[in-house]
Amino acid sequence: MKHLRYVPALFLLCCWLALPALAATDPYIDFRSTVGCDDGGPLSGFQFLTFSIHDNADRRGDALWTETVPVQVRENGEYTIKLGAGSPGFAEKVIDGYRLLYVSVRTPKCRVVPASTVITTIPQGIWVDCNPDNSAGNCDGLSGVTSEAELKTIAAAKFRYVFNDSNLWGTQSQMTSWAIQASFSGLKIIWYIPLDFALYQGTSTTSYSLIANDTELASSFCSGCTNAAFTTALVKWLATFPATAGYYIDDECVNMASQGEIQNYKGENISESAIESDIATLYRTIHAADSNHTIYGAETWDSVNNANESQLAGFLDPIEADLNVMGADYYPVGTGEAASTEASAASWLDTIARSYNKSTFMNLQAFSWEDFAPGACASQSICVYPSFSQLQTLLSDAAGGSKAPSLLVWYDYGDTVANSQWRNLVSAANPQ
């Protein structure tokens, strides 16, 4: 998401896991971790490890599942294993009905440190900024990376959803290739519909043309179309791709309008009420063109440091009818707020959405404020990419609300790779 808000013994290096959106089709946990003795030296080679899974962090009561299995551990202590693979009823006993699970590990080789690894059963996605046209430097700023190759990398890490805020920058053929690769890779696309589509649904194309200014599609894609007719044609086309899972139509737009940050092509400020009306119009257009896919949108707070429920509600309430799934962006690391404040943000979103009987999603921080808005940092020493522990906290706190989000999405791939943190993020979130 482009718009960001801020203010001026056995030693286990635990990983975080997520499970498939359709657990019954993949009834095991693809567990990745690192194992070493309490003297700091990693174990390696062929090891017998005993895994136990509980439904609480304190491991009270009987384990939901326990198994001792042989594991091949690499020289650096890393290993992967499919927990529960081949165990009858594993999905029903362990996966189904739980959004958070806790895995502990034992070995006869050395003393066990009493720690457990948290697992979330909520599917995960990630944001990218990558042109399907594969123009130089326009795939998350990474040299020599194509949009299709990026999808393969994301899918290999077991993310299930991709959000691409540059997904319309390609020809019809190039966008088709990108969507087909997503499908081949097992990824679902939430198509990003830029702000201009909300602003100019009713604007004459002689004044502002969406197809000419916000896409690389040929004019023949929708010859002589109004902006609304083009939007309809575009959505009907996107709906034909097997990878399509929905549309993202609100990227903090109401919040931005409240701060005077949205201008039209004439340079005029767009008010909150005007953008709320524009979002409603865009929703009606998209829903009429494709009523079978979900419409998403997210708002945020004016700042992390004075965030509260009523402020978020002030931005989401006016557009609740225009979002099938309501989301929020909360990025605390580096601002002086603890990563654990993610729990409050998720709870506020949950309370707002439940009043409308809506499901939710959370956009989680996988970037450094130093790379986007250094002024957001409380101090230089903490203005860094989230640590492994902080990533874990963001994930578990977002998943732990009274009504868990339907989806957790990390923002973003480009900054993660630029900071050499891809492996760290994948280990912390470890989506399935």
N, C-alpha and C positions, 0 to 999 in steps of 0.2 A: 504494500500500500504506500502510495507516494506521499501522502499528507501526514506529517508527524507533529505531535504536540509535546511541549516540554515546558519547564521553568528553568529563569536565570538561577607358633601361631600361623593363620591364613589371613592374608590381607586382600580384600576384594575392592578393586576399583570399579564401583558399581556402574552399571549402565541403566538407561531408562528404556522402556519398551512400550510399544503399542501393538494392538492386535488388529487383524483384518476387520474391515467393516462387516463382512459376512463371515462370522467366525465358523459357522457350520460347514463352510466349504474348505476351510483351512484349519482344522481343529488341533492346532498345536501352537506353542509360543516359540518364535524364532529368537532365542536368547543369545545375546552377545555380551561378553564381559572379559575382565582381566583378573587373573588369579595369581597370588604370590604369598609367600610365608610372612610371618610377622616380623622377620628380620629385614624385610624389604626386598629380599630376593624373589624373583618370580619363579613359579613352578613351570616346568615345560615337559614335553613328551607325553607319554600315555599315562593318564591319571583316572582314578575312580573318584567321581564326585557324587555326593548325595544332595539332591535338590528338594526343597520343600516349598510349597506355596500356601500362604495364608491369606485371609481376607481382611487382615488388620495389621498395622505397622508393628504392634507389640507382639505379634504372633501368639496371641491368646487362643486357647482352645486347640482342637485338633487341626492338623493341616488338611487343606482341601485335597492335596495330592503330594506324595513323596515317592521318589525313585532314585536309585543308585545306578549310574550309567558310566561306561567308559568314555572318556573325552580325550581327544588329541589336542594338546595345548602347544601353541607356538612358542618359540624361544623367548618372546617378549611377554609371555603370560596370557596372551589373548586366545580366546576360543569361542566357537559358536556351537550351538546345539539346538535341536528342535525338541523342546520339552513337551512331553505328552504324545509325541508321534508314535502311533501304533498302540496307544493305551485306549482300550474301549471306554467310551463314555467320557473321555477327557473334556470335550467341549461342554457337555451338560454339567459336569461336576465342577469345572474350574472356570471356564470362560464365560458361559452364558449367565447373565444376571449380575455381573460384576464390572464396575468401571475402573476400580483400582484393586490390584493384587500385589502381594509382596513375596518375593522370592529370596530364600536364604540358601546358602551352600555350605557343605561340610566336606572335609577330606581327612583321611587318617594320616596324611603326611605331616601335618602341623596344626597348631592350635587355631581354632576358628575365632575370628573377631565377630562379636554379635552384631551383625548388620544385615539389612535386607534391601533388596532392590525393588523399587516400585514399578509397576506395570500399569499402563492405562489401556483399556479396551476401546477407547474412542479413536476413530480414524483420524489421520493427520494429513495435512497438505502443506505446501510451501509456495511463497510468492517468488516470481521471477520477473525480469524486465528484459525480454528477449524477442527481437523482431523475427517473425517467421521468414522475412526476406533475407536473413543471414548477412545483412550488410555489415561491413567491418566495424567493430567496436560497439555494435548495438545488440549484443547478447550479454547483458549484465556487465558490460565493459571488459569482458574476458577475451583475450586474443586467441584467435584460431578455434573458437568454440562455435558450433552451429546450434541452432535451436533444437534440431532433432537429437544431437548428441547430448545436449543438456537434459532433455527428457529422459534419455536412457540412464543417465547418471542418477537422476532423481528417482526413477522407478527402481533401479538397483538397490537403492537405500530403503525401499519399501514404503515410500510416501504413496498415498493413494489419490491425492487431488493436487492440481496445479492451478494457480491463479497467475495470469500473465498480463500486466498492465500495458504491454505493448503488443497484445495479440492481434490487433487489426492492422499492423504494419507489415503487410505482405500482399502479393497479388492473390487472386482466387486460387491459383494453383499452389502457391507457396503456403497459404493458410491451410489448404486441404492436406498438403504433405505433413504439416505440423500436427494437425488433428489426427491424421491416420497414424502417425508415429506414437502419439499419446495413447491411442487405442491399442496398438500393437504392444505397447509397454505396460498396459494394464492401468493407465492413469485416466482419471476423470478430469474434465476441464470445467471450471466455472468461468465463463467468458466475461472478461472485463469490458464493460460498456462505459466509455469515457464521459466525463461531466458534460461535454458539449452536446451529447445526445439528449440530455435533460434540458439544457438551455435552449436548443434550437429546433425542437419538434415542430413548432408552429411558425418558424421563421422561413421566409422565402429563400430559395436556393440562390437567387440572384444577390441576396445580402450575405448569406452564409450557407455554404454547401457542406454537409457532413461527409458525403462520399469523397469530395475533393480535398477537404482539409483534415479529416480525421482517419482516413484509411488510404491504402494504396490500390484499392479496387478500381477497375476500369469503369468509366461512366456507363459502358454498355451493360454492366451488372444490373443496373436499374435505370434504363434510359428515360429521361424526362421526369423522373420521380421527384416528388416533394421529399423533404427530410423525413417526414413521418412514413411515407411510402417506402423510402429506402430502408428505414429502420425495420419495418415489417418484413421486407424482402430479406434483409440481412439475418434477422432472427429465424425466419423460416428456413433459411439455408443452414445456419449453425445448428438448428435442431435436428438436422438429418445426420449429423455425425454421431456414431455410437459412443464416442468419448464425452459428448456433451452431458453435463449434469446440472447446469443452471447458468444464471446470469448475475453479475455483480453490478448494481446500478447506483449505489450510494457509497462513496469513499470519503466519509467525513464531511459531506457537502453542507449539511445544515450548520455544523460547527464552524466551518470556514466562512459561511455567509454571515454568521453572527459576529465574526471578527473583521468583516469587510474585506475578505480575501478573494472574493469571486467577482470578476468583471466580465462583461460580455464583449463582443467584438468591437463595440463602440467605445469601450473603456468605462462603461457605466457600472457602478456597483450593483450587485444583485442582492436583494434583501432576503432575510430568512423566509418570510412568507412566500416570496416569489420562488425560491428554490424548492420549498416544500410542494408548491403547486406544480413546478416543473417535474419533480420526481414522481408525483402522482400521475402526471400525463405520460411520462416514460413507462411507468409500470403498466398502465392500461394498454399502451401500444405493444409492449413485449408480451404481456399476458394474452392479449388477443391473438398474437401471432403464434404463440407457443404456450399453451396452458398445461403442458405435460412436464415442464422442467421448473425447478425451484428458482426463486428470485431472492438474492442476498443483498445485504447492505450493512454498513457499519458506521457508527459514530464514535466520538471520543470525548474526552474532557478538555477544558481549556488548559489545564496543566495537571501533571501527575501529583504535584505536591498539595493541591487543594481539591482533589477529586472527591466526589460524593455521589450518592445515588440520584439526588434531585437534579443535579446538573446534567447527568447523562440522560435522564428521563426527559429533560427539556428539549433535547435534540432528537430523541427517538420517538417520543409520544406523537408528535405531529405527523410522522410518516409511517406509523406502525401498520396501517392498512396497505401500504405499498411494498412491504417486505414480507416474504414468506418465512424467512429466517433472519432474526435480528442479531447483529454482531457489535462488538466493541474492540477498540485498539487500546491496549494498556502496556506501556513500555517503561518500566521503572528503573532499570539498571543504569546507573550513571547519574541519575537525577538527585541522588541523596535518599531516595525511598528504597526500602528493602524489597528484594524480589518477592518476599512473602506477602506483600500488599496486593499481589495478583489475586489472592483469595477474596479480598474485599471487592475488587473490581468485578470478578466473576459473579459474586453474590449479588451485586447491584444489578448487573445485566439480567441475571436469572429472575430477580424479583420483578423487574420491568416487563420482561417477556412473558412471564407467567400470568400477568394481569390480562394479557391478550391471547393467552393459550398458544404462544409461539415458541418454537425451538430456537436455540442460540448457537453461535459460534464465537470463538475468541481468536483474535490475531495476537500472536505472542512474539516477544522480542528476540530476534536472532540478528542483531546488528549492534554496532557501536555508535552512540550519539556523536562521538568525535567525527565520524564520517558523514554525518548529515547536518547536524546543528551543534557545533561545539559549545555554543552559549547555553545549551540545555544542561551541560555537565555541572554538577555541584562542585567538583574539583577534578583536576587533571588526573589524579591518581586513580580515581574510580571511573573515569570516562573511557571504559574499555568494553570490548565484546564480552557478553555474559560468560562467566565461568561455567564449568561443567555442573557444579553444585547449583548455581543460579538457574541454569537451564532446567535442571531437574525440578527445582522449586516452582518455577513458572508453570511447568507442565502439570505437576501434581495439584497445585493450588487451583489452576483453571479447571481441572477435571473434577475437583472435589466438591462442587456446589451441590445444593440439595436437589437440583435438576441439572444433570451434567450437560455440557454443550454437545451438540450433535457432531461437531467438527472442531479440531484445533489446527490453526494455520500459523506457520512460522514466517515472519518477515525479517530478512529475505535471503534468497540464495546468493545473490551477487556479493553482498557485504560479508556473508559467511565465508565464501571462497576467497575474497580479497584479503581477509584476515587470517587465512589458513586455518579456519575453524570448521570446515565441512565434516571432518572425521569426528570432531568433538561434538558437533550438533547431532550427527547421526547416532553416536554412542549414547548421548543423553536422552534423545527422544526415541531412538531405535524403533521407528514405525514398522508396521508389518504389512 
